[in-house]
Amino acid sequence: MKQYTSIEFVEDLISKGYEDNEISVLLNKQEYSSSEISEALSKVETLRVKYAYKKAKHQLTQGIVLAIFGVAITLGTYIYAEGGGVYMITWGAILYGLYQFHQGFEALEKLDRDSDEREQSQ
């Protein structure tokens, strides 16, 4: 009994890192019709790009949230310790958050460049 449509099944496999040939083999082992399999296989590249965008946006968002959290903790402890107490600089969270943000931003830029190149070649 099928849990997913063929497209949803392929999206799940892509998110788990399966290669095209593995996806084809696994699709054929399921109870999908040949037309469903053909349709899903024809959309693998589009689904890979869609997943890459989703992953890059998540990384970008996660990075900025982590950096803001680090800054907030630093400012909060600084304000609390203003009368001469000890405060904490959460440089690890801030730097790692900025690194994650940068990685996500670079991934989105690369995906946009690749998209532009594909459009120009068509």
N, CA, C and O atoms as CSV, one atom per row, in Angstrom:
chain,resi,resn,atom,element,x,y,z
A,1,MET,N,N,0.833,-1.182,0.000
A,1,MET,CA,C,0.000,0.000,0.000
A,1,MET,C,C,0.882,1.252,0.000
A,1,MET,O,O,1.815,1.352,0.797
A,2,LYS,N,N,0.593,2.198,-0.883
A,2,LYS,CA,C,1.398,3.409,-1.035
A,2,LYS,C,C,1.081,4.416,0.073
A,2,LYS,O,O,-0.080,4.650,0.409
A,3,GLN,N,N,2.133,5.000,0.624
A,3,GLN,CA,C,1.963,6.065,1.611
A,3,GLN,C,C,1.957,7.424,0.935
A,3,GLN,O,O,1.250,8.333,1.371
A,4,TYR,N,N,2.733,7.570,-0.122
A,4,TYR,CA,C,2.940,8.846,-0.791
A,4,TYR,C,C,2.553,8.749,-2.256
A,4,TYR,O,O,2.417,7.660,-2.814
A,5,THR,N,N,2.376,9.933,-2.873
A,5,THR,CA,C,2.330,9.952,-4.334
A,5,THR,C,C,3.765,9.709,-4.804
A,5,THR,O,O,4.702,9.792,-4.011
A,6,SER,N,N,3.928,9.419,-6.055
A,6,SER,CA,C,5.281,9.163,-6.568
A,6,SER,C,C,6.176,10.394,-6.411
A,6,SER,O,O,7.370,10.266,-6.137
A,7,ILE,N,N,5.603,11.576,-6.583
A,7,ILE,CA,C,6.376,12.820,-6.438
A,7,ILE,C,C,6.812,13.009,-4.987
A,7,ILE,O,O,7.967,13.346,-4.729
A,8,GLU,N,N,5.908,12.797,-4.048
A,8,GLU,CA,C,6.247,12.913,-2.626
A,8,GLU,C,C,7.317,11.889,-2.238
A,8,GLU,O,O,8.210,12.181,-1.443
A,9,PHE,N,N,7.215,10.703,-2.803
A,9,PHE,CA,C,8.198,9.651,-2.529
A,9,PHE,C,C,9.581,10.096,-3.008
A,9,PHE,O,O,10.572,9.927,-2.298
A,10,VAL,N,N,9.643,10.665,-4.215
A,10,VAL,CA,C,10.917,11.139,-4.756
A,10,VAL,C,C,11.456,12.296,-3.911
A,10,VAL,O,O,12.655,12.343,-3.636
A,11,GLU,N,N,10.595,13.228,-3.495
A,11,GLU,CA,C,11.032,14.328,-2.632
A,11,GLU,C,C,11.650,13.808,-1.345
A,11,GLU,O,O,12.670,14.322,-0.886
A,12,ASP,N,N,11.035,12.793,-0.770
A,12,ASP,CA,C,11.554,12.190,0.459
A,12,ASP,C,C,12.922,11.559,0.221
A,12,ASP,O,O,13.830,11.719,1.037
A,13,LEU,N,N,13.073,10.846,-0.887
A,13,LEU,CA,C,14.356,10.213,-1.202
A,13,LEU,C,C,15.444,11.257,-1.445
A,13,LEU,O,O,16.586,11.075,-1.020
A,14,ILE,N,N,15.098,12.342,-2.122
A,14,ILE,CA,C,16.065,13.411,-2.367
A,14,ILE,C,C,16.523,14.014,-1.046
A,14,ILE,O,O,17.712,14.268,-0.853
A,15,SER,N,N,15.582,14.242,-0.139
A,15,SER,CA,C,15.938,14.832,1.156
A,15,SER,C,C,16.840,13.915,1.977
A,15,SER,O,O,17.548,14.369,2.876
A,16,LYS,N,N,16.807,12.628,1.663
A,16,LYS,CA,C,17.658,11.656,2.365
A,16,LYS,C,C,18.977,11.413,1.638
A,16,LYS,O,O,19.800,10.617,2.092
A,17,GLY,N,N,19.183,12.099,0.505
A,17,GLY,CA,C,20.468,12.020,-0.185
A,17,GLY,C,C,20.611,10.927,-1.226
A,17,GLY,O,O,21.733,10.610,-1.621
A,18,TYR,N,N,19.520,10.341,-1.683
A,18,TYR,CA,C,19.606,9.274,-2.688
A,18,TYR,C,C,19.993,9.834,-4.053
A,18,TYR,O,O,19.606,10.944,-4.416
A,19,GLU,N,N,20.765,9.044,-4.803
A,19,GLU,CA,C,21.168,9.395,-6.163
A,19,GLU,C,C,20.060,9.016,-7.138
A,19,GLU,O,O,19.138,8.279,-6.788
A,20,ASP,N,N,20.157,9.529,-8.375
A,20,ASP,CA,C,19.129,9.296,-9.384
A,20,ASP,C,C,18.882,7.813,-9.662
A,20,ASP,O,O,17.736,7.370,-9.736
A,21,ASN,N,N,19.966,7.050,-9.813
A,21,ASN,CA,C,19.789,5.620,-10.112
A,21,ASN,C,C,19.134,4.875,-8.949
A,21,ASN,O,O,18.348,3.954,-9.172
A,22,GLU,N,N,19.447,5.263,-7.718
A,22,GLU,CA,C,18.824,4.643,-6.554
A,22,GLU,C,C,17.336,4.995,-6.483
A,22,GLU,O,O,16.504,4.162,-6.121
A,23,ILE,N,N,17.022,6.232,-6.831
A,23,ILE,CA,C,15.628,6.668,-6.839
A,23,ILE,C,C,14.833,5.860,-7.852
A,23,ILE,O,O,13.713,5.431,-7.576
A,24,SER,N,N,15.417,5.658,-9.020
A,24,SER,CA,C,14.750,4.881,-10.070
A,24,SER,C,C,14.466,3.456,-9.610
A,24,SER,O,O,13.367,2.940,-9.817
A,25,VAL,N,N,15.448,2.825,-8.990
A,25,VAL,CA,C,15.277,1.450,-8.506
A,25,VAL,C,C,14.195,1.385,-7.429
A,25,VAL,O,O,13.337,0.503,-7.460
A,26,LEU,N,N,14.237,2.313,-6.487
A,26,LEU,CA,C,13.257,2.312,-5.403
A,26,LEU,C,C,11.846,2.628,-5.895
A,26,LEU,O,O,10.873,2.077,-5.381
A,27,LEU,N,N,11.730,3.506,-6.881
A,27,LEU,CA,C,10.418,3.791,-7.463
A,27,LEU,C,C,9.825,2.539,-8.106
A,27,LEU,O,O,8.638,2.250,-7.958
A,28,ASN,N,N,10.664,1.812,-8.814
A,28,ASN,CA,C,10.191,0.608,-9.493
A,28,ASN,C,C,9.778,-0.491,-8.519
A,28,ASN,O,O,8.983,-1.363,-8.871
A,29,LYS,N,N,10.305,-0.458,-7.308
A,29,LYS,CA,C,9.936,-1.461,-6.302
A,29,LYS,C,C,8.593,-1.144,-5.637
A,29,LYS,O,O,8.002,-2.000,-4.979
A,30,GLN,N,N,8.118,0.098,-5.815
A,30,GLN,CA,C,6.853,0.500,-5.209
A,30,GLN,C,C,5.691,0.117,-6.124
A,30,GLN,O,O,5.896,-0.397,-7.223
A,31,GLU,N,N,4.501,0.368,-5.668
A,31,GLU,CA,C,3.296,0.002,-6.426
A,31,GLU,C,C,2.799,1.143,-7.307
A,31,GLU,O,O,1.593,1.360,-7.421
A,32,TYR,N,N,3.719,1.870,-7.927
A,32,TYR,CA,C,3.332,2.976,-8.790
A,32,TYR,C,C,3.172,2.481,-10.220
A,32,TYR,O,O,3.841,1.539,-10.645
A,33,SER,N,N,2.277,3.129,-10.951
A,33,SER,CA,C,2.103,2.779,-12.361
A,33,SER,C,C,3.304,3.296,-13.147
A,33,SER,O,O,4.052,4.148,-12.667
A,34,SER,N,N,3.479,2.777,-14.348
A,34,SER,CA,C,4.616,3.212,-15.161
A,34,SER,C,C,4.514,4.694,-15.507
A,34,SER,O,O,5.538,5.367,-15.623
A,35,SER,N,N,3.307,5.214,-15.673
A,35,SER,CA,C,3.159,6.645,-15.963
A,35,SER,C,C,3.538,7.486,-14.743
A,35,SER,O,O,4.140,8.548,-14.895
A,36,GLU,N,N,3.197,7.030,-13.544
A,36,GLU,CA,C,3.572,7.747,-12.320
A,36,GLU,C,C,5.093,7.755,-12.155
A,36,GLU,O,O,5.687,8.766,-11.778
A,37,ILE,N,N,5.707,6.607,-12.445
A,37,ILE,CA,C,7.167,6.504,-12.334
A,37,ILE,C,C,7.838,7.434,-13.344
A,37,ILE,O,O,8.788,8.138,-13.001
A,38,SER,N,N,7.354,7.440,-14.573
A,38,SER,CA,C,7.932,8.304,-15.608
A,38,SER,C,C,7.802,9.775,-15.232
A,38,SER,O,O,8.741,10.554,-15.396
A,39,GLU,N,N,6.626,10.146,-14.727
A,39,GLU,CA,C,6.406,11.527,-14.325
A,39,GLU,C,C,7.354,11.919,-13.197
A,39,GLU,O,O,7.954,12.993,-13.235
A,40,ALA,N,N,7.492,11.061,-12.201
A,40,ALA,CA,C,8.356,11.351,-11.054
A,40,ALA,C,C,9.815,11.464,-11.491
A,40,ALA,O,O,10.525,12.370,-11.054
A,41,LEU,N,N,10.261,10.555,-12.343
A,41,LEU,CA,C,11.651,10.583,-12.799
A,41,LEU,C,C,11.934,11.813,-13.656
A,41,LEU,O,O,13.052,12.328,-13.652
A,42,SER,N,N,10.935,12.281,-14.385
A,42,SER,CA,C,11.139,13.476,-15.213
A,42,SER,C,C,11.266,14.738,-14.361
A,42,SER,O,O,11.765,15.758,-14.837
A,43,LYS,N,N,10.822,14.680,-13.121
A,43,LYS,CA,C,10.844,15.855,-12.242
A,43,LYS,C,C,11.958,15.812,-11.198
A,43,LYS,O,O,12.025,16.685,-10.333
A,44,VAL,N,N,12.832,14.810,-11.268
A,44,VAL,CA,C,13.863,14.661,-10.243
A,44,VAL,C,C,14.748,15.905,-10.155
A,44,VAL,O,O,15.004,16.396,-9.056
A,45,GLU,N,N,15.214,16.417,-11.280
A,45,GLU,CA,C,16.112,17.578,-11.256
A,45,GLU,C,C,15.408,18.800,-10.666
A,45,GLU,O,O,15.989,19.520,-9.854
A,46,THR,N,N,14.178,19.031,-11.065
A,46,THR,CA,C,13.404,20.150,-10.524
A,46,THR,C,C,13.210,19.992,-9.015
A,46,THR,O,O,13.313,20.964,-8.266
A,47,LEU,N,N,12.935,18.781,-8.580
A,47,LEU,CA,C,12.737,18.522,-7.150
A,47,LEU,C,C,14.038,18.696,-6.373
A,47,LEU,O,O,14.023,19.150,-5.229
A,48,ARG,N,N,15.167,18.334,-6.995
A,48,ARG,CA,C,16.473,18.538,-6.338
A,48,ARG,C,C,16.729,20.032,-6.117
A,48,ARG,O,O,17.185,20.435,-5.047
A,49,VAL,N,N,16.435,20.843,-7.125
A,49,VAL,CA,C,16.637,22.287,-7.007
A,49,VAL,C,C,15.712,22.857,-5.935
A,49,VAL,O,O,16.129,23.678,-5.117
A,50,LYS,N,N,14.466,22.420,-5.944
A,50,LYS,CA,C,13.491,22.879,-4.946
A,50,LYS,C,C,13.974,22.532,-3.526
A,50,LYS,O,O,13.876,23.354,-2.616
A,51,TYR,N,N,14.494,21.313,-3.348
A,51,TYR,CA,C,14.995,20.906,-2.038
A,51,TYR,C,C,16.226,21.730,-1.644
A,51,TYR,O,O,16.374,22.107,-0.482
A,52,ALA,N,N,17.099,22.005,-2.599
A,52,ALA,CA,C,18.299,22.792,-2.311
A,52,ALA,C,C,17.933,24.206,-1.863
A,52,ALA,O,O,18.543,24.742,-0.938
A,53,TYR,N,N,16.928,24.818,-2.523
A,53,TYR,CA,C,16.453,26.140,-2.095
A,53,TYR,C,C,15.904,26.086,-0.674
A,53,TYR,O,O,16.203,26.946,0.154
A,54,LYS,N,N,15.108,25.076,-0.410
A,54,LYS,CA,C,14.510,24.933,0.924
A,54,LYS,C,C,15.597,24.779,1.988
A,54,LYS,O,O,15.524,25.393,3.052
A,55,LYS,N,N,16.592,23.965,1.697
A,55,LYS,CA,C,17.685,23.723,2.637
A,55,LYS,C,C,18.511,24.996,2.860
A,55,LYS,O,O,18.882,25.303,3.993
A,56,ALA,N,N,18.798,25.732,1.786
A,56,ALA,CA,C,19.585,26.965,1.902
A,56,ALA,C,C,18.827,28.024,2.703
A,56,ALA,O,O,19.413,28.707,3.543
A,57,LYS,N,N,17.530,28.161,2.442
A,57,LYS,CA,C,16.724,29.138,3.189
A,57,LYS,C,C,16.661,28.772,4.669
A,57,LYS,O,O,16.700,29.649,5.532
A,58,HIS,N,N,16.565,27.482,4.956
A,58,HIS,CA,C,16.540,27.028,6.350
A,58,HIS,C,C,17.869,27.362,7.031
A,58,HIS,O,O,17.889,27.833,8.168
A,59,GLN,N,N,18.965,27.117,6.334
A,59,GLN,CA,C,20.287,27.397,6.897
A,59,GLN,C,C,20.458,28.901,7.137
A,59,GLN,O,O,21.000,29.310,8.164
A,60,LEU,N,N,20.003,29.707,6.205
A,60,LEU,CA,C,20.077,31.154,6.332
A,60,LEU,C,C,19.279,31.618,7.552
A,60,LEU,O,O,19.770,32.406,8.360
A,61,THR,N,N,18.065,31.133,7.676
A,61,THR,CA,C,17.193,31.502,8.793
A,61,THR,C,C,17.762,31.020,10.124
A,61,THR,O,O,17.780,31.762,11.106
A,62,GLN,N,N,18.222,29.784,10.149
A,62,GLN,CA,C,18.795,29.224,11.367
A,62,GLN,C,C,20.008,30.043,11.810
A,62,GLN,O,O,20.194,30.293,13.001
A,63,GLY,N,N,20.822,30.453,10.856
A,63,GLY,CA,C,22.009,31.239,11.183
A,63,GLY,C,C,21.668,32.586,11.781
A,63,GLY,O,O,22.261,32.988,12.783
A,64,ILE,N,N,20.731,33.282,11.188
A,64,ILE,CA,C,20.395,34.616,11.694
A,64,ILE,C,C,19.723,34.522,13.068
A,64,ILE,O,O,19.953,35.369,13.932
A,65,VAL,N,N,18.898,33.501,13.268
A,65,VAL,CA,C,18.252,33.319,14.572
A,65,VAL,C,C,19.298,33.029,15.645
A,65,VAL,O,O,19.227,33.574,16.747
A,66,LEU,N,N,20.263,32.177,15.326
A,66,LEU,CA,C,21.308,31.841,16.294
A,66,LEU,C,C,22.170,33.061,16.622
A,66,LEU,O,O,22.511,33.281,17.784
A,67,ALA,N,N,22.521,33.850,15.617
A,67,ALA,CA,C,23.325,35.049,15.860
A,67,ALA,C,C,22.554,36.059,16.713
A,67,ALA,O,O,23.113,36.651,17.636
A,68,ILE,N,N,21.281,36.252,16.403
A,68,ILE,CA,C,20.454,37.186,17.198
A,68,ILE,C,C,20.327,36.685,18.636
A,68,ILE,O,O,20.395,37.470,19.582
A,69,PHE,N,N,20.144,35.385,18.792
A,69,PHE,CA,C,20.063,34.797,20.135
A,69,PHE,C,C,21.362,35.058,20.896
A,69,PHE,O,O,21.324,35.424,22.071
A,70,GLY,N,N,22.500,34.875,20.246
A,70,GLY,CA,C,23.797,35.127,20.884
A,70,GLY,C,C,23.958,36.578,21.302
A,70,GLY,O,O,24.433,36.867,22.400
A,71,VAL,N,N,23.564,37.482,20.430
A,71,VAL,CA,C,23.645,38.910,20.747
A,71,VAL,C,C,22.702,39.247,21.907
A,71,VAL,O,O,23.069,40.008,22.802
A,72,ALA,N,N,21.500,38.686,21.892
A,72,ALA,CA,C,20.534,38.954,22.960
A,72,ALA,C,C,21.042,38.463,24.312
A,72,ALA,O,O,20.916,39.164,25.315
A,73,ILE,N,N,21.613,37.268,24.343
A,73,ILE,CA,C,22.169,36.747,25.608
A,73,ILE,C,C,23.318,37.646,26.082
A,73,ILE,O,O,23.410,37.969,27.266
A,74,THR,N,N,24.184,38.041,25.161
A,74,THR,CA,C,25.303,38.914,25.521
A,74,THR,C,C,24.801,40.240,26.083
A,74,THR,O,O,25.257,40.682,27.138
A,75,LEU,N,N,23.872,40.869,25.387
A,75,LEU,CA,C,23.333,42.152,25.871
A,75,LEU,C,C,22.588,41.992,27.192
A,75,LEU,O,O,22.706,42.829,28.087
A,76,GLY,N,N,21.822,40.912,27.303
A,76,GLY,CA,C,21.085,40.678,28.548
A,76,GLY,C,C,21.998,40.514,29.744
A,76,GLY,O,O,21.751,41.098,30.799
A,77,THR,N,N,23.057,39.721,29.592
A,77,THR,CA,C,23.976,39.532,30.723
A,77,THR,C,C,24.785,40.789,30.991
A,77,THR,O,O,25.144,41.055,32.138
A,78,TYR,N,N,25.080,41.572,29.950
A,78,TYR,CA,C,25.821,42.826,30.129
A,78,TYR,C,C,24.977,43.838,30.911
A,78,TYR,O,O,25.467,44.489,31.834
A,79,ILE,N,N,23.714,43.957,30.530
A,79,ILE,CA,C,22.815,44.888,31.231
A,79,ILE,C,C,22.623,44.452,32.689
A,79,ILE,O,O,22.624,45.278,33.602
A,80,TYR,N,N,22.461,43.152,32.883
A,80,TYR,CA,C,22.260,42.622,34.236
A,80,TYR,C,C,23.498,42.854,35.111
A,80,TYR,O,O,23.377,43.058,36.319
A,81,ALA,N,N,24.686,42.823,34.497
A,81,ALA,CA,C,25.934,42.952,35.246
A,81,ALA,C,C,26.469,44.380,35.256
A,81,ALA,O,O,27.615,44.601,35.648
A,82,GLU,N,N,25.689,45.323,34.846
A,82,GLU,CA,C,26.162,46.694,34.690
A,82,GLU,C,C,26.727,47.310,35.975
A,82,GLU,O,O,27.592,48.182,35.898
A,83,GLY,N,N,26.268,46.887,37.134
A,83,GLY,CA,C,26.751,47.446,38.401
A,83,GLY,C,C,28.086,46.873,38.837
A,83,GLY,O,O,28.485,47.075,39.984
A,84,GLY,N,N,28.781,46.179,37.980
A,84,GLY,CA,C,30.086,45.644,38.325
A,84,GLY,C,C,30.135,44.134,38.347
A,84,GLY,O,O,31.136,43.562,38.779
A,85,GLY,N,N,29.100,43.481,37.901
A,85,GLY,CA,C,29.078,42.025,37.892
A,85,GLY,C,C,29.762,41.437,36.657
A,85,GLY,O,O,30.423,42.129,35.883
A,86,VAL,N,N,29.574,40.173,36.522
A,86,VAL,CA,C,30.179,39.435,35.408
A,86,VAL,C,C,29.135,39.273,34.294
A,86,VAL,O,O,27.960,39.022,34.565
A,87,TYR,N,N,29.577,39.417,33.053
A,87,TYR,CA,C,28.667,39.183,31.931
A,87,TYR,C,C,29.313,38.192,30.963
A,87,TYR,O,O,30.515,37.930,31.016
A,88,MET,N,N,28.490,37.664,30.097
A,88,MET,CA,C,28.942,36.607,29.193
A,88,MET,C,C,28.840,37.093,27.747
A,88,MET,O,O,27.814,37.627,27.326
A,89,ILE,N,N,29.909,36.900,27.010
A,89,ILE,CA,C,29.889,37.189,25.575
A,89,ILE,C,C,29.753,35.846,24.864
A,89,ILE,O,O,30.655,35.009,24.912
A,90,THR,N,N,28.626,35.656,24.212
A,90,THR,CA,C,28.365,34.374,23.542
A,90,THR,C,C,28.890,34.428,22.108
A,90,THR,O,O,28.130,34.337,21.144
A,91,TRP,N,N,30.202,34.577,21.998
A,91,TRP,CA,C,30.822,34.718,20.682
A,91,TRP,C,C,30.664,33.459,19.839
A,91,TRP,O,O,30.603,33.544,18.612
A,92,GLY,N,N,30.596,32.309,20.466
A,92,GLY,CA,C,30.435,31.054,19.708
A,92,GLY,C,C,29.107,31.033,18.959
A,92,GLY,O,O,29.062,30.713,17.771
A,93,ALA,N,N,28.028,31.376,19.658
A,93,ALA,CA,C,26.706,31.392,19.020
A,93,ALA,C,C,26.637,32.468,17.944
A,93,ALA,O,O,26.055,32.257,16.880
A,94,ILE,N,N,27.221,33.599,18.221
A,94,ILE,CA,C,27.188,34.699,17.254
A,94,ILE,C,C,27.980,34.334,16.002
A,94,ILE,O,O,27.482,34.474,14.884
A,95,LEU,N,N,29.208,33.867,16.191
A,95,LEU,CA,C,30.040,33.530,15.034
A,95,LEU,C,C,29.482,32.352,14.239
A,95,LEU,O,O,29.463,32.386,13.008
A,96,TYR,N,N,29.031,31.319,14.934
A,96,TYR,CA,C,28.476,30.165,14.214
A,96,TYR,C,C,27.185,30.556,13.490
A,96,TYR,O,O,26.932,30.091,12.379
A,97,GLY,N,N,26.378,31.399,14.111
A,97,GLY,CA,C,25.169,31.879,13.457
A,97,GLY,C,C,25.487,32.664,12.198
A,97,GLY,O,O,24.833,32.487,11.170
A,98,LEU,N,N,26.487,33.529,12.273
A,98,LEU,CA,C,26.893,34.293,11.093
A,98,LEU,C,C,27.474,33.377,10.017
A,98,LEU,O,O,27.258,33.597,8.825
A,99,TYR,N,N,28.211,32.355,10.440
A,99,TYR,CA,C,28.755,31.368,9.488
A,99,TYR,C,C,27.614,30.631,8.784
A,99,TYR,O,O,27.636,30.479,7.562
A,100,GLN,N,N,26.622,30.175,9.543
A,100,GLN,CA,C,25.471,29.483,8.962
A,100,GLN,C,C,24.725,30.407,7.997
A,100,GLN,O,O,24.337,29.989,6.907
A,101,PHE,N,N,24.530,31.654,8.401
A,101,PHE,CA,C,23.867,32.638,7.554
A,101,PHE,C,C,24.640,32.798,6.239
A,101,PHE,O,O,24.055,32.795,5.156
A,102,HIS,N,N,25.953,32.937,6.355
A,102,HIS,CA,C,26.801,33.099,5.168
A,102,HIS,C,C,26.708,31.876,4.255
A,102,HIS,O,O,26.603,32.018,3.036
A,103,GLN,N,N,26.745,30.688,4.832
A,103,GLN,CA,C,26.657,29.456,4.037
A,103,GLN,C,C,25.313,29.386,3.307
A,103,GLN,O,O,25.266,29.040,2.127
A,104,GLY,N,N,24.236,29.711,3.998
A,104,GLY,CA,C,22.918,29.710,3.378
A,104,GLY,C,C,22.809,30.748,2.277
A,104,GLY,O,O,22.236,30.485,1.219
A,105,PHE,N,N,23.357,31.923,2.527
A,105,PHE,CA,C,23.336,32.995,1.535
A,105,PHE,C,C,24.131,32.595,0.296
A,105,PHE,O,O,23.676,32.802,-0.829
A,106,GLU,N,N,25.309,32.027,0.499
A,106,GLU,CA,C,26.138,31.580,-0.628
A,106,GLU,C,C,25.433,30.488,-1.431
A,106,GLU,O,O,25.493,30.486,-2.661
A,107,ALA,N,N,24.770,29.569,-0.746
A,107,ALA,CA,C,24.042,28.501,-1.434
A,107,ALA,C,C,22.909,29.082,-2.283
A,107,ALA,O,O,22.703,28.648,-3.416
A,108,LEU,N,N,22.178,30.056,-1.746
A,108,LEU,CA,C,21.114,30.703,-2.516
A,108,LEU,C,C,21.672,31.446,-3.721
A,108,LEU,O,O,21.093,31.396,-4.806
A,109,GLU,N,N,22.792,32.132,-3.537
A,109,GLU,CA,C,23.428,32.839,-4.650
A,109,GLU,C,C,23.830,31.862,-5.758
A,109,GLU,O,O,23.614,32.132,-6.940
A,110,LYS,N,N,24.410,30.736,-5.371
A,110,LYS,CA,C,24.825,29.726,-6.356
A,110,LYS,C,C,23.613,29.155,-7.083
A,110,LYS,O,O,23.645,28.980,-8.301
A,111,LEU,N,N,22.557,28.867,-6.352
A,111,LEU,CA,C,21.340,28.348,-6.978
A,111,LEU,C,C,20.749,29.359,-7.956
A,111,LEU,O,O,20.266,28.980,-9.023
A,112,ASP,N,N,20.783,30.636,-7.599
A,112,ASP,CA,C,20.282,31.678,-8.500
A,112,ASP,C,C,21.147,31.784,-9.760
A,112,ASP,O,O,20.623,31.919,-10.865
A,113,ARG,N,N,22.482,31.722,-9.590
A,113,ARG,CA,C,23.380,31.759,-10.756
A,113,ARG,C,C,23.124,30.568,-11.667
A,113,ARG,O,O,23.043,30.719,-12.886
A,114,ASP,N,N,22.997,29.380,-11.075
A,114,ASP,CA,C,22.735,28.179,-11.856
A,114,ASP,C,C,21.403,28.273,-12.588
A,114,ASP,O,O,21.283,27.839,-13.734
A,115,SER,N,N,20.407,28.839,-11.924
A,115,SER,CA,C,19.091,29.011,-12.540
A,115,SER,C,C,19.177,29.958,-13.733
A,115,SER,O,O,18.584,29.704,-14.781
A,116,ASP,N,N,19.919,31.051,-13.563
A,116,ASP,CA,C,20.101,32.001,-14.665
A,116,ASP,C,C,20.813,31.347,-15.841
A,116,ASP,O,O,20.448,31.576,-16.994
A,117,GLU,N,N,21.832,30.531,-15.557
A,117,GLU,CA,C,22.567,29.835,-16.610
A,117,GLU,C,C,21.663,28.850,-17.351
A,117,GLU,O,O,21.741,28.737,-18.574
A,118,ARG,N,N,20.810,28.139,-16.617
A,118,ARG,CA,C,19.888,27.188,-17.262
A,118,ARG,C,C,18.904,27.918,-18.168
A,118,ARG,O,O,18.592,27.448,-19.262
A,119,GLU,N,N,18.414,29.073,-17.706
A,119,GLU,CA,C,17.473,29.851,-18.510
A,119,GLU,C,C,18.135,30.377,-19.779
A,119,GLU,O,O,17.512,30.387,-20.841
A,120,GLN,N,N,19.382,30.810,-19.682
A,120,GLN,CA,C,20.093,31.346,-20.844
A,120,GLN,C,C,20.409,30.255,-21.861
A,120,GLN,O,O,20.447,30.515,-23.064
A,121,SER,N,N,20.634,29.038,-21.381
A,121,SER,CA,C,20.986,27.947,-22.299
A,121,SER,C,C,19.767,27.380,-23.016
A,121,SER,O,O,19.916,26.622,-23.975
A,122,GLN,N,N,18.582,27.728,-22.576
A,122,GLN,CA,C,17.371,27.194,-23.225
A,122,GLN,C,C,16.887,28.058,-24.342
A,122,GLN,O,O,15.882,27.739,-24.978
